[in-house]
Each structure stands twice: as C-alpha cells, then as structure tokens.
Amino acid sequence: MFNSMQICIYSCIFGIIPGIIYDIFKIFRLIFNIKKLGLFILDIVYFIICAVLVFLFILTINLGYIRFFILNFIAAGWLIYRLTVSRIVFNFVYKILKFLKHKIKFPKINLCFLNKKCR
C-alpha cells in the first residue's frame, strides 16, 4: 500500500498516459480526415480505453478504493501534459506530416488538414 503523497505523485505521472493516447487519436483524426460519426466513435473508444486504464491504475495503487484526489491528480497530470509537452510533440508531428505530404504521394490517405481548400 502506498501513502497519500506517493499516490498523488503516481497519479499525476499516470495522467500523462491518457494525454499521449489523446495525441495519438488526434493525429489519427488529422491523417484520415474523420467525419462526425467516426469522430464520435473515436471519442467513445478513447473514453473506454481511459476508463479501463484509470480503473486498473486505481486497483493497483489503492486496492480499488476510489478517492477523489486520485482522480484530480490524474486530471492535473493530463492537463499539464496537454499544455506543455503535447503542443511540442503535436507541432513536431504536424511538420513531419506536412513534409511527407510534399515528398510522398499518399494514394488512399486524404491529408485534408494540409490543404487550404478543406478549411
């Protein structure tokens, strides 16, 4: 069993994982130009994945006892990641995709987000 301070730190660090998963889904949405129904399905899949991960984390870290501060620190870790590292990673990936669009012809992938006509 962990003490409260360790749980807070681990929860904040764990909050990075849903942020990374969110970035993966965001990049996936940009590459494949997903419409409203597909976006709805992706959001449901994202929330199911995050719910399972949070459940397993709480089960491991606190024997399944749900504490409000654990959820708060997970959200804080996610928010810190989204406001800092995520922006850097996403801009880097966006530049790589933009470079690849000009160098490689993608036969079946519609990179609509890079075209000014689609906006």
N, C-alpha and C positions, 0 to 999 in steps of 0.2 A: 504494500500500500504506500502511496506517495503522500507527502504532506501538501498542504494547500499552496505553498509557494512553488513547489515543483509542478503541481498540476497547472497552475497559471502559466508558467513558462512553457511547458509542453503544449498546452492548449493554444497559446499564441503561435508557437512554431508550427503546430499542426494546421493552423488556419491558412498557411501558405499553400497546402496541398489543394484545397478547393479553388484557390486562386489560379494555380497552374492549370488545373483542369478547365477552368473557365477560359483561360487564354487559348488552350488547345481548341475548345469549342468555337471560340471567336475567330480564330484563324481558319478553322474548317468552314465556318459560315462565309467568310470572305472569299475563300478559294472557290467554293462550289456555288455561290450565289443562291442561297437557300431562300425560298419563298416563305410566306406566313405560316402555312401548315407545317412545313419542315422545321421552321424556327420553333413553333410550339412543341413539336415532338422532341427536338433537341433540348429545349428548356426542361421538359419533363424528365428526359434521360439524365440531364445534369443534376437536377434536384434529387432524383432517386440515387444516383451514384454518391452524391454528397451526404445524403441521409444515411446510407449504409455505412459510409466511411466514418461519419460522426458517431453513429451507434457503436461501431466496432472500437473506435477510439475511447469512448466513454466506458464501454465494457472493459477495456484493457486497463485504462488509467484509474478508474474509480469504481471498479466492480459493478458497473451498470447503474450506479446511483447518479441520476441526472441532477446536476447543480447548475443554477442559473449563471453563476460566474464562469463556469467552464464554457458555456455557450457564448457568453460575452467575450471571453478571451479568444475563442476561435474566430468570432466575427472581427475582433480587433486585429488579429493576425492576418485575416483575409483582406481587411481594409488597408492595412499598412502595406501589404504586398501589392495590392491594386494601385495604390497611389505612388509607389516608388518603383520597384523592380519591374512590375508588369508593363509600365509605359516604355521603359528602356527596351525590354525584350520585344514587345509588340512593334515598336518603331524599327528595330533591327530586322525582324521577320518581314515586315512590310517592305523594307528596302530590298531585301533579298528576293521577295516575290516580284517586285517591280523590275528588278534587274533580270530575273529569269524570264519574265514575260517578253522582254525585248530581245533576249538571246535565244530562247527556245520557243517553238510553236507548240502550244498545248492543243492537241486535237479535240478532246472531249471536255476539257475543263473551261468553263466560262469565267474569266477573270474580270467580271463586270465592274468590280470596285476600282479597277485601274483605268477604266475608260470614262472619259468625261461625258459621253452620251448617256450613260446609265444613271447618272446622278440627278 
